[in-house]
Amino acid sequence: MVDVLNLSASLLTIGFGLFGFLAPRYTAAALDLAPTESTMGLSEMRASVGGLFVVAGAAALWLDEPLAYAMIGFAFVGAALGRALSLLFDDPPRRKVLIFGGIEAALAAAFLGANLT
């Protein structure tokens, strides 16, 4: 069961990352982050929203070690905490933050629950 969970969560991580990696304009629009005077935001999408998660998911599959999967879980904890902090200080679109933060929290719980027991 843990193997199926790790495989599924890693593939979801890679899949979500591919949106930022290969379709940064689409991802930026979905996150309400349209480029303004510079295309540096697209570079950031490809790097932090895309490549980081594509390679992390692929590396965890390649290494196939519980701590590798757990580290992705910790990354998702950070993302979910960032969303929670944003709700407190930034007044973002609540529905979007709760959806994306919920996905991040669920992936964090899956990775950490399966690999830190």
N, CA, C and O atoms as a printed pandas DataFrame, in Angstrom:
     atom_number atom_name residue_name chain_id  residue_number  x_coord  y_coord  z_coord
0              1         N          MET        A               1    0.819   -1.207    0.000
1              2        CA          MET        A               1    0.000    0.000    0.000
2              3         C          MET        A               1    0.860    1.267    0.000
3              4         O          MET        A               1    0.551    2.228   -0.705
4              5         N          VAL        A               2    1.948    1.271    0.797
5              6        CA          VAL        A               2    2.839    2.433    0.842
6              7         C          VAL        A               2    3.460    2.667   -0.526
7              8         O          VAL        A               2    3.618    3.814   -0.947
8              9         N          ASP        A               3    3.817    1.587   -1.229
9             10        CA          ASP        A               3    4.418    1.744   -2.558
10            11         C          ASP        A               3    3.460    2.419   -3.533
11            12         O          ASP        A               3    3.867    3.277   -4.316
12            13         N          VAL        A               4    2.196    2.031   -3.484
13            14        CA          VAL        A               4    1.181    2.634   -4.365
14            15         C          VAL        A               4    0.984    4.103   -4.005
15            16         O          VAL        A               4    0.881    4.953   -4.889
16            17         N          LEU        A               5    0.933    4.400   -2.712
17            18        CA          LEU        A               5    0.778    5.785   -2.266
18            19         C          LEU        A               5    1.968    6.633   -2.706
19            20         O          LEU        A               5    1.783    7.729   -3.234
20            21         N          ASN        A               6    3.185    6.137   -2.495
21            22        CA          ASN        A               6    4.380    6.886   -2.902
22            23         C          ASN        A               6    4.411    7.097   -4.409
23            24         O          ASN        A               6    4.735    8.191   -4.872
24            25         N          LEU        A               7    4.082    6.076   -5.172
25            26        CA          LEU        A               7    4.070    6.202   -6.626
26            27         C          LEU        A               7    3.021    7.227   -7.052
27            28         O          LEU        A               7    3.312    8.113   -7.856
28            29         N          SER        A               8    1.811    7.113   -6.524
29            30        CA          SER        A               8    0.730    8.026   -6.901
30            31         C          SER        A               8    1.042    9.468   -6.527
31            32         O          SER        A               8    0.874   10.374   -7.343
32            33         N          ALA        A               9    1.495    9.683   -5.294
33            34        CA          ALA        A               9    1.793   11.042   -4.836
34            35         C          ALA        A               9    2.978   11.629   -5.598
35            36         O          ALA        A               9    2.994   12.824   -5.891
36            37         N          SER        A              10    3.963   10.802   -5.919
37            38        CA          SER        A              10    5.110   11.296   -6.701
38            39         C          SER        A              10    4.684   11.666   -8.113
39            40         O          SER        A              10    5.116   12.690   -8.641
40            41         N          LEU        A              11    3.845   10.845   -8.726
41            42        CA          LEU        A              11    3.368   11.161  -10.077
42            43         C          LEU        A              11    2.504   12.420  -10.079
43            44         O          LEU        A              11    2.571   13.210  -11.020
44            45         N          LEU        A              12    1.690   12.619   -9.033
45            46        CA          LEU        A              12    0.929   13.866   -8.914
46            47         C          LEU        A              12    1.865   15.061   -8.771
47            48         O          LEU        A              12    1.647   16.108   -9.381
48            49         N          THR        A              13    2.907   14.896   -7.960
49            50        CA          THR        A              13    3.893   15.968   -7.781
50            51         C          THR        A              13    4.541   16.319   -9.116
51            52         O          THR        A              13    4.664   17.493   -9.466
52            53         N          ILE        A              14    4.951   15.304   -9.849
53            54        CA          ILE        A              14    5.556   15.530  -11.168
54            55         C          ILE        A              14    4.542   16.169  -12.112
55            56         O          ILE        A              14    4.869   17.110  -12.835
56            57         N          GLY        A              15    3.321   15.660  -12.105
57            58        CA          GLY        A              15    2.281   16.198  -12.985
58            59         C          GLY        A              15    1.984   17.658  -12.716
59            60         O          GLY        A              15    1.922   18.467  -13.642
60            61         N          PHE        A              16    1.798   18.002  -11.434
61            62        CA          PHE        A              16    1.564   19.409  -11.096
62            63         C          PHE        A              16    2.775   20.259  -11.479
63            64         O          PHE        A              16    2.624   21.370  -11.987
64            65         N          GLY        A              17    3.969   19.737  -11.234
65            66        CA          GLY        A              17    5.184   20.463  -11.584
66            67         C          GLY        A              17    5.312   20.699  -13.075
67            68         O          GLY        A              17    5.812   21.739  -13.502
68            69         N          LEU        A              18    4.861   19.735  -13.873
69            70        CA          LEU        A              18    4.960   19.888  -15.329
70            71         C          LEU        A              18    4.167   21.087  -15.838
71            72         O          LEU        A              18    4.550   21.712  -16.827
72            73         N          PHE        A              19    3.058   21.409  -15.163
73            74        CA          PHE        A              19    2.302   22.596  -15.576
74            75         C          PHE        A              19    3.181   23.838  -15.475
75            76         O          PHE        A              19    3.253   24.626  -16.418
76            77         N          GLY        A              20    3.848   24.017  -14.336
77            78        CA          GLY        A              20    4.714   25.187  -14.172
78            79         C          GLY        A              20    5.935   25.126  -15.058
79            80         O          GLY        A              20    6.415   26.154  -15.537
80            81         N          PHE        A              21    6.443   23.921  -15.280
81            82        CA          PHE        A              21    7.664   23.721  -16.058
82            83         C          PHE        A              21    7.432   23.956  -17.551
83            84         O          PHE        A              21    8.220   24.637  -18.206
84            85         N          LEU        A              22    6.356   23.393  -18.079
85            86        CA          LEU        A              22    6.107   23.448  -19.520
86            87         C          LEU        A              22    5.061   24.475  -19.940
87            88         O          LEU        A              22    5.033   24.892  -21.097
88            89         N          ALA        A              23    4.210   24.880  -19.016
89            90        CA          ALA        A              23    3.135   25.836  -19.340
90            91         C          ALA        A              23    3.100   26.951  -18.295
91            92         O          ALA        A              23    2.105   27.102  -17.585
92            93         N          PRO        A              24    4.181   27.736  -18.195
93            94        CA          PRO        A              24    4.223   28.748  -17.141
94            95         C          PRO        A              24    3.161   29.836  -17.286
95            96         O          PRO        A              24    2.675   30.351  -16.278
96            97         N          ARG        A              25    2.794   30.193  -18.499
97            98        CA          ARG        A              25    1.749   31.219  -18.671
98            99         C          ARG        A              25    0.401   30.703  -18.168
99           100         O          ARG        A              25   -0.333   31.433  -17.503
100          101         N          TYR        A              26    0.075   29.452  -18.481
101          102        CA          TYR        A              26   -1.163   28.856  -17.995
102          103         C          TYR        A              26   -1.149   28.792  -16.468
103          104         O          TYR        A              26   -2.129   29.147  -15.813
104          105         N          THR        A              27   -0.031   28.336  -15.914
105          106        CA          THR        A              27    0.092   28.212  -14.461
106          107         C          THR        A              27   -0.008   29.577  -13.800
107          108         O          THR        A              27   -0.701   29.732  -12.794
108          109         N          ALA        A              28    0.678   30.567  -14.357
109          110        CA          ALA        A              28    0.623   31.919  -13.803
110          111         C          ALA        A              28   -0.808   32.455  -13.828
111          112         O          ALA        A              28   -1.254   33.087  -12.870
112          113         N          ALA        A              29   -1.521   32.204  -14.915
113          114        CA          ALA        A              29   -2.913   32.665  -15.009
114          115         C          ALA        A              29   -3.793   31.946  -13.989
115          116         O          ALA        A              29   -4.650   32.568  -13.361
116          117         N          ALA        A              30   -3.586   30.646  -13.823
117          118        CA          ALA        A              30   -4.381   29.879  -12.846
118          119         C          ALA        A              30   -4.135   30.365  -11.423
119          120         O          ALA        A              30   -5.019   30.284  -10.571
120          121         N          LEU        A              31   -2.935   30.867  -11.171
121          122        CA          LEU        A              31   -2.573   31.359   -9.839
122          123         C          LEU        A              31   -2.731   32.868   -9.713
123          124         O          LEU        A              31   -2.290   33.455   -8.725
124          125         N          ASP        A              32   -3.353   33.501  -10.700
125          126        CA          ASP        A              32   -3.523   34.954  -10.719
126          127         C          ASP        A              32   -2.181   35.686  -10.662
127          128         O          ASP        A              32   -2.051   36.687   -9.956
128          129         N          LEU        A              33   -1.198   35.199  -11.389
129          130        CA          LEU        A              33    0.141   35.793  -11.393
130          131         C          LEU        A              33    0.573   36.162  -12.811
131          132         O          LEU        A              33    1.560   35.627  -13.315
132          133         N          ALA        A              34   -0.138   37.046  -13.438
133          134        CA          ALA        A              34    0.185   37.430  -14.808
134          135         C          ALA        A              34    1.493   38.212  -14.859
135          136         O          ALA        A              34    1.752   39.046  -13.991
136          137         N          PRO        A              35    2.336   37.942  -15.892
137          138        CA          PRO        A              35    3.570   38.724  -16.055
138          139         C          PRO        A              35    3.231   40.194  -16.326
139          140         O          PRO        A              35    2.235   40.502  -16.981
140          141         N          THR        A              36    4.065   41.087  -15.816
141          142        CA          THR        A              36    3.824   42.517  -16.019
142          143         C          THR        A              36    4.897   43.082  -16.931
143          144         O          THR        A              36    4.861   42.847  -18.139
144          145         N          GLU        A              37    5.840   43.814  -16.389
145          146        CA          GLU        A              37    6.862   44.463  -17.198
146          147         C          GLU        A              37    7.978   43.518  -17.625
147          148         O          GLU        A              37    8.755   43.842  -18.523
148          149         N          SER        A              38    8.062   42.371  -17.000
149          150        CA          SER        A              38    9.158   41.446  -17.241
150          151         C          SER        A              38    8.611   40.033  -17.374
151          152         O          SER        A              38    7.525   39.730  -16.878
152          153         N          THR        A              39    9.353   39.184  -18.033
153          154        CA          THR        A              39    8.985   37.773  -18.104
154          155         C          THR        A              39    9.715   36.957  -17.035
155          156         O          THR        A              39    9.732   35.727  -17.100
156          157         N          MET        A              40   10.310   37.625  -16.065
157          158        CA          MET        A              40   11.004   36.934  -14.982
158          159         C          MET        A              40   10.045   36.042  -14.196
159          160         O          MET        A              40   10.451   35.004  -13.674
160          161         N          GLY        A              41    8.783   36.439  -14.109
161          162        CA          GLY        A              41    7.790   35.612  -13.426
162          163         C          GLY        A              41    7.621   34.259  -14.092
163          164         O          GLY        A              41    7.401   33.256  -13.413
164          165         N          LEU        A              42    7.723   34.218  -15.422
165          166        CA          LEU        A              42    7.640   32.939  -16.130
166          167         C          LEU        A              42    8.841   32.063  -15.787
167          168         O          LEU        A              42    8.712   30.846  -15.646
168          169         N          SER        A              43    9.992   32.682  -15.654
169          170        CA          SER        A              43   11.180   31.946  -15.235
170          171         C          SER        A              43   10.987   31.362  -13.841
171          172         O          SER        A              43   11.374   30.224  -13.574
172          173         N          GLU        A              44   10.387   32.148  -12.961
173          174        CA          GLU        A              44   10.121   31.676  -11.597
174          175         C          GLU        A              44    9.130   30.522  -11.606
175          176         O          GLU        A              44    9.289   29.567  -10.846
176          177         N          MET        A              45    8.102   30.595  -12.461
177          178        CA          MET        A              45    7.143   29.495  -12.596
178          179         C          MET        A              45    7.856   28.213  -13.005
179          180         O          MET        A              45    7.653   27.157  -12.406
180          181         N          ARG        A              46    8.700   28.319  -14.041
181          182        CA          ARG        A              46    9.408   27.132  -14.517
182          183         C          ARG        A              46   10.332   26.557  -13.438
183          184         O          ARG        A              46   10.501   25.342  -13.344
184          185         N          ALA        A              47   10.925   27.433  -12.630
185          186        CA          ALA        A              47   11.892   26.988  -11.624
186          187         C          ALA        A              47   11.216   26.480  -10.352
187          188         O          ALA        A              47   11.338   25.303  -10.011
188          189         N          SER        A              48   10.514   27.354   -9.661
189          190        CA          SER        A              48   10.026   26.995   -8.314
190          191         C          SER        A              48    8.703   26.249   -8.323
191          192         O          SER        A              48    8.462   25.436   -7.430
192          193         N          VAL        A              49    7.854   26.491   -9.281
193          194        CA          VAL        A              49    6.575   25.791   -9.345
194          195         C          VAL        A              49    6.690   24.568  -10.254
195          196         O          VAL        A              49    5.927   23.611  -10.121
196          197         N          GLY        A              50    7.642   24.611  -11.167
197          198        CA          GLY        A              50    7.783   23.532  -12.136
198          199         C          GLY        A              50    8.922   22.581  -11.867
199          200         O          GLY        A              50    8.740   21.512  -11.284
200          201         N          GLY        A              51   10.109   22.988  -12.303
201          202        CA          GLY        A              51   11.271   22.102  -12.249
202          203         C          GLY        A              51   11.554   21.538  -10.875
203          204         O          GLY        A              51   11.921   20.369  -10.751
204          205         N          LEU        A              52   11.393   22.338   -9.851
205          206        CA          LEU        A              52   11.652   21.874   -8.485
206          207         C          LEU        A              52   10.820   20.640   -8.161
207          208         O          LEU        A              52   11.348   19.661   -7.632
208          209         N          PHE        A              53    9.528   20.673   -8.469
209          210        CA          PHE        A              53    8.644   19.561   -8.129
210          211         C          PHE        A              53    8.777   18.401   -9.110
211          212         O          PHE        A              53    8.629   17.246   -8.710
212          213         N          VAL        A              54    9.051   18.675  -10.380
213          214        CA          VAL        A              54    9.280   17.591  -11.343
214          215         C          VAL        A              54   10.487   16.769  -10.915
215          216         O          VAL        A              54   10.415   15.542  -10.853
216          217         N          VAL        A              55   11.590   17.437  -10.621
217          218        CA          VAL        A              55   12.816   16.727  -10.261
218          219         C          VAL        A              55   12.706   16.085   -8.878
219          220         O          VAL        A              55   13.218   14.985   -8.673
220          221         N          ALA        A              56   12.056   16.742   -7.936
221          222        CA          ALA        A              56   11.884   16.145   -6.604
222          223         C          ALA        A              56   11.079   14.851   -6.699
223          224         O          ALA        A              56   11.453   13.840   -6.104
224          225         N          GLY        A              57    9.981   14.879   -7.441
225          226        CA          GLY        A              57    9.169   13.669   -7.603
226          227         C          GLY        A              57    9.918   12.570   -8.332
227          228         O          GLY        A              57    9.856   11.404   -7.940
228          229         N          ALA        A              58   10.626   12.936   -9.389
229          230        CA          ALA        A              58   11.389   11.941  -10.147
230          231         C          ALA        A              58   12.530   11.367   -9.306
231          232         O          ALA        A              58   12.794   10.166   -9.349
232          233         N          ALA        A              59   13.198   12.220   -8.549
233          234        CA          ALA        A              59   14.305   11.749   -7.707
234          235         C          ALA        A              59   13.810   10.797   -6.625
235          236         O          ALA        A              59   14.459    9.791   -6.339
236          237         N          ALA        A              60   12.671   11.105   -6.024
237          238        CA          ALA        A              60   12.123   10.212   -5.003
238          239         C          ALA        A              60   11.793    8.849   -5.606
239          240         O          ALA        A              60   12.058    7.817   -4.989
240          241         N          LEU        A              61   11.220    8.841   -6.802
241          242        CA          LEU        A              61   10.940    7.565   -7.470
242          243         C          LEU        A              61   12.226    6.810   -7.766
243          244         O          LEU        A              61   12.295    5.594   -7.586
244          245         N          TRP        A              62   13.236    7.526   -8.217
245          246        CA          TRP        A              62   14.521    6.909   -8.555
246          247         C          TRP        A              62   15.208    6.362   -7.301
247          248         O          TRP        A              62   15.679    5.225   -7.297
248          249         N          LEU        A              63   15.263    7.167   -6.241
249          250        CA          LEU        A              63   15.920    6.733   -5.010
250          251         C          LEU        A              63   15.109    5.663   -4.272
251          252         O          LEU        A              63   15.670    4.758   -3.655
252          253         N          ASP        A              64   13.787    5.785   -4.348
253          254        CA          ASP        A              64   12.862    4.842   -3.720
254          255         C          ASP        A              64   13.211    4.564   -2.258
255          256         O          ASP        A              64   13.283    3.413   -1.828
256          257         N          GLU        A              65   13.424    5.635   -1.516
257          258        CA          GLU        A              65   13.729    5.554   -0.086
258          259         C          GLU        A              65   12.684    6.361    0.687
259          260         O          GLU        A              65   12.266    7.425    0.229
260          261         N          PRO        A              66   12.261    5.872    1.848
261          262        CA          PRO        A              66   11.250    6.603    2.617
262          263         C          PRO        A              66   11.616    8.059    2.896
263          264         O          PRO        A              66   10.745    8.926    2.827
264          265         N          LEU        A              67   12.869    8.346    3.206
265          266        CA          LEU        A              67   13.235    9.739    3.498
266          267         C          LEU        A              67   13.161   10.631    2.255
267          268         O          LEU        A              67   12.906   11.830    2.373
268          269         N          ALA        A              68   13.378   10.069    1.085
269          270        CA          ALA        A              68   13.246   10.865   -0.142
270          271         C          ALA        A              68   11.783   11.289   -0.324
271          272         O          ALA        A              68   11.499   12.443   -0.647
272          273         N          TYR        A              69   10.868   10.352   -0.116
273          274        CA          TYR        A              69    9.443   10.683   -0.215
274          275         C          TYR        A              69    9.038   11.649    0.901
275          276         O          TYR        A              69    8.259   12.574    0.672
276          277         N          ALA        A              70    9.565   11.435    2.096
277          278        CA          ALA        A              70    9.239   12.317    3.222
278          279         C          ALA        A              70    9.697   13.750    2.948
279          280         O          ALA        A              70    9.000   14.697    3.315
280          281         N          MET        A              71   10.835   13.921    2.321
281          282        CA          MET        A              71   11.323   15.275    2.028
282          283         C          MET        A              71   10.357   16.025    1.112
283          284         O          MET        A              71   10.177   17.235    1.255
284          285         N          ILE        A              72    9.735   15.312    0.171
285          286        CA          ILE        A              72    8.716   15.968   -0.653
286          287         C          ILE        A              72    7.547   16.376    0.240
287          288         O          ILE        A              72    6.970   17.449    0.066
288          289         N          GLY        A              73    7.208   15.524    1.185
289          290        CA          GLY        A              73    6.151   15.855    2.138
290          291         C          GLY        A              73    6.460   17.122    2.908
291          292         O          GLY        A              73    5.588   17.970    3.100
292          293         N          PHE        A              74    7.714   17.253    3.354
293          294        CA          PHE        A              74    8.098   18.469    4.069
294          295         C          PHE        A              74    8.007   19.697    3.159
295          296         O          PHE        A              74    7.616   20.773    3.612
296          297         N          ALA        A              75    8.363   19.546    1.892
297          298        CA          ALA        A              75    8.233   20.665    0.948
298          299         C          ALA        A              75    6.767   21.089    0.824
299          300         O          ALA        A              75    6.459   22.281    0.790
300          301         N          PHE        A              76    5.873   20.109    0.757
301          302        CA          PHE        A              76    4.447   20.430    0.689
302          303         C          PHE        A              76    3.938   21.043    1.987
303          304         O          PHE        A              76    3.034   21.877    1.954
304          305         N          VAL        A              77    4.496   20.649    3.130
305          306        CA          VAL        A              77    4.140   21.304    4.394
306          307         C          VAL        A              77    4.484   22.790    4.305
307          308         O          VAL        A              77    3.682   23.641    4.689
308          309         N          GLY        A              78    5.676   23.098    3.797
309          310        CA          GLY        A              78    6.075   24.494    3.645
310          311         C          GLY        A              78    5.144   25.264    2.730
311          312         O          GLY        A              78    4.794   26.410    3.009
312          313         N          ALA        A              79    4.745   24.633    1.635
313          314        CA          ALA        A              79    3.823   25.296    0.707
314          315         C          ALA        A              79    2.473   25.548    1.375
315          316         O          ALA        A              79    1.914   26.638    1.253
316          317         N          ALA        A              80    1.949   24.549    2.078
317          318        CA          ALA        A              80    0.656   24.707    2.753
318          319         C          ALA        A              80    0.733   25.764    3.852
319          320         O          ALA        A              80   -0.208   26.538    4.030
320          321         N          LEU        A              81    1.836   25.804    4.587
321          322        CA          LEU        A              81    2.008   26.840    5.608
322          323         C          LEU        A              81    2.091   28.227    4.988
323          324         O          LEU        A              81    1.562   29.194    5.537
324          325         N          GLY        A              82    2.755   28.320    3.844
325          326        CA          GLY        A              82    2.804   29.596    3.133
326          327         C          GLY        A              82    1.417   30.068    2.734
327          328         O          GLY        A              82    1.113   31.258    2.811
328          329         N          ARG        A              83    0.576   29.136    2.309
329          330        CA          ARG        A              83   -0.804   29.490    1.951
330          331         C          ARG        A              83   -1.566   29.966    3.184
331          332         O          ARG        A              83   -2.300   30.952    3.119
332          333         N          ALA        A              84   -1.393   29.268    4.309
333          334        CA          ALA        A              84   -2.084   29.662    5.544
334          335         C          ALA        A              84   -1.644   31.054    5.981
335          336         O          ALA        A              84   -2.469   31.871    6.389
336          337         N          LEU        A              85   -0.364   31.318    5.898
337          338        CA          LEU        A              85    0.159   32.633    6.258
338          339         C          LEU        A              85   -0.414   33.700    5.324
339          340         O          LEU        A              85   -0.736   34.807    5.754
340          341         N          SER        A              86   -0.534   33.358    4.062
341          342        CA          SER        A              86   -1.102   34.289    3.097
342          343         C          SER        A              86   -2.555   34.619    3.442
343          344         O          SER        A              86   -2.985   35.762    3.289
344          345         N          LEU        A              87   -3.312   33.619    3.908
345          346        CA          LEU        A              87   -4.697   33.895    4.320
346          347         C          LEU        A              87   -4.739   34.910    5.451
347          348         O          LEU        A              87   -5.648   35.738    5.513
348          349         N          LEU        A              88   -3.764   34.849    6.342
349          350        CA          LEU        A              88   -3.733   35.771    7.477
350          351         C          LEU        A              88   -3.326   37.191    7.082
351          352         O          LEU        A              88   -3.858   38.160    7.624
352          353         N          PHE        A              89   -2.395   37.319    6.148
353          354        CA          PHE        A              89   -1.790   38.632    5.883
354          355         C          PHE        A              89   -2.067   39.247    4.518
355          356         O          PHE        A              89   -1.935   40.461    4.363
356          357         N          ASP        A              90   -2.447   38.453    3.529
357          358        CA          ASP        A              90   -2.468   38.966    2.160
358          359         C          ASP        A              90   -3.852   39.125    1.539
359          360         O          ASP        A              90   -3.975   39.748    0.484
360          361         N          ASP        A              91   -4.887   38.586    2.155
361          362        CA          ASP        A              91   -6.243   38.644    1.607
362          363         C          ASP        A              91   -6.313   38.133    0.161
363          364         O          ASP        A              91   -6.823   38.826   -0.719
364          365         N          PRO        A              92   -5.794   36.906   -0.082
365          366        CA          PRO        A              92   -5.875   36.349   -1.440
366          367         C          PRO        A              92   -7.277   35.788   -1.697
367          368         O          PRO        A              92   -8.102   35.745   -0.784
368          369         N          PRO        A              93   -7.548   35.362   -2.925
369          370        CA          PRO        A              93   -8.845   34.716   -3.191
370          371         C          PRO        A              93   -8.961   33.449   -2.324
371          372         O          PRO        A              93   -8.268   32.460   -2.563
372          373         N          ARG        A              94   -9.824   33.494   -1.340
373          374        CA          ARG        A              94   -9.921   32.436   -0.321
374          375         C          ARG        A              94  -10.150   31.049   -0.930
375          376         O          ARG        A              94   -9.510   30.077   -0.529
376          377         N          ARG        A              95  -11.048   30.963   -1.881
377          378        CA          ARG        A              95  -11.379   29.663   -2.476
378          379         C          ARG        A              95  -10.151   29.025   -3.126
379          380         O          ARG        A              95   -9.874   27.846   -2.908
380          381         N          LYS        A              96   -9.424   29.796   -3.915
381          382        CA          LYS        A              96   -8.231   29.262   -4.586
382          383         C          LYS        A              96   -7.176   28.831   -3.572
383          384         O          LYS        A              96   -6.571   27.767   -3.707
384          385         N          VAL        A              97   -6.963   29.652   -2.573
385          386        CA          VAL        A              97   -5.957   29.324   -1.561
386          387         C          VAL        A              97   -6.341   28.041   -0.829
387          388         O          VAL        A              97   -5.486   27.199   -0.556
388          389         N          LEU        A              98   -7.620   27.896   -0.513
389          390        CA          LEU        A              98   -8.059   26.693    0.190
390          391         C          LEU        A              98   -7.953   25.451   -0.694
391          392         O          LEU        A              98   -7.609   24.375   -0.205
392          393         N          ILE        A              99   -8.239   25.585   -1.973
393          394        CA          ILE        A              99   -8.116   24.437   -2.886
394          395         C          ILE        A              99   -6.647   24.040   -3.035
395          396         O          ILE        A              99   -6.286   22.884   -2.813
396          397         N          PHE        A             100   -5.800   25.006   -3.414
397          398        CA          PHE        A             100   -4.382   24.680   -3.620
398          399         C          PHE        A             100   -3.725   24.266   -2.304
399          400         O          PHE        A             100   -2.945   23.314   -2.274
400          401         N          GLY        A             101   -4.031   24.968   -1.229
401          402        CA          GLY        A             101   -3.476   24.617    0.073
402          403         C          GLY        A             101   -3.958   23.257    0.546
403          404         O          GLY        A             101   -3.211   22.516    1.184
404          405         N          GLY        A             102   -5.209   22.928    0.234
405          406        CA          GLY        A             102   -5.739   21.616    0.592
406          407         C          GLY        A             102   -5.028   20.491   -0.146
407          408         O          GLY        A             102   -4.741   19.442    0.430
408          409         N          ILE        A             103   -4.748   20.715   -1.422
409          410        CA          ILE        A             103   -4.000   19.722   -2.200
410          411         C          ILE        A             103   -2.606   19.557   -1.613
411          412         O          ILE        A             103   -2.128   18.436   -1.439
412          413         N          GLU        A             104   -1.953   20.677   -1.306
413          414        CA          GLU        A             104   -0.608   20.612   -0.721
414          415         C          GLU        A             104   -0.613   19.920    0.633
415          416         O          GLU        A             104    0.267   19.109    0.922
416          417         N          ALA        A             105   -1.595   20.235    1.460
417          418        CA          ALA        A             105   -1.695   19.599    2.784
418          419         C          ALA        A             105   -1.961   18.105    2.651
419          420         O          ALA        A             105   -1.398   17.303    3.397
420          421         N          ALA        A             106   -2.821   17.726    1.702
421          422        CA          ALA        A             106   -3.112   16.304    1.499
422          423         C          ALA        A             106   -1.874   15.545    1.019
423          424         O          ALA        A             106   -1.599   14.441    1.488
424          425         N          LEU        A             107   -1.140   16.133    0.097
425          426        CA          LEU        A             107    0.090   15.479   -0.379
426          427         C          LEU        A             107    1.131   15.408    0.749
427          428         O          LEU        A             107    1.837   14.408    0.880
428          429         N          ALA        A             108    1.223   16.462    1.556
429          430        CA          ALA        A             108    2.145   16.439    2.694
430          431         C          ALA        A             108    1.773   15.295    3.645
431          432         O          ALA        A             108    2.638   14.532    4.075
432          433         N          ALA        A             109    0.491   15.187    3.965
433          434        CA          ALA        A             109    0.040   14.138    4.883
434          435         C          ALA        A             109    0.296   12.751    4.297
435          436         O          ALA        A             109    0.692   11.834    5.017
436          437         N          ALA        A             110    0.070   12.599    2.998
437          438        CA          ALA        A             110    0.290   11.296    2.363
438          439         C          ALA        A             110    1.764   10.909    2.410
439          440         O          ALA        A             110    2.110    9.804    2.827
440          441         N          PHE        A             111    2.621   11.818    1.983
441          442        CA          PHE        A             111    4.063   11.510    1.968
442          443         C          PHE        A             111    4.600   11.278    3.374
443          444         O          PHE        A             111    5.333   10.317    3.607
444          445         N          LEU        A             112    4.247   12.138    4.297
445          446        CA          LEU        A             112    4.798   12.020    5.653
446          447         C          LEU        A             112    4.173   10.853    6.416
447          448         O          LEU        A             112    4.867   10.123    7.123
448          449         N          GLY        A             113    2.872   10.685    6.271
449          450        CA          GLY        A             113    2.213    9.579    6.959
450          451         C          GLY        A             113    2.702    8.219    6.508
451          452         O          GLY        A             113    2.817    7.295    7.313
452          453         N          ALA        A             114    2.986    8.095    5.237
453          454        CA          ALA        A             114    3.421    6.807    4.703
454          455         C          ALA        A             114    4.889    6.525    4.951
455          456         O          ALA        A             114    5.302    5.365    4.955
456          457         N          ASN        A             115    5.689    7.569    5.160
457          458        CA          ASN        A             115    7.137    7.362    5.155
458          459         C          ASN        A             115    7.846    7.713    6.460
459          460         O          ASN        A             115    9.056    7.514    6.564
460          461         N          LEU        A             116    7.135    8.224    7.447
461          462        CA          LEU        A             116    7.761    8.541    8.737
462          463         C          LEU        A             116    7.203    7.695    9.861
463          464         O          LEU        A             116    7.293    8.081   11.026
464          465         N          THR        A             117    6.636    6.567    9.540
465          466        CA          THR        A             117    6.092    5.697   10.591
466          467         C          THR        A             117    7.059    4.597   10.938
467          468         O          THR        A             117    6.769    3.770   11.802
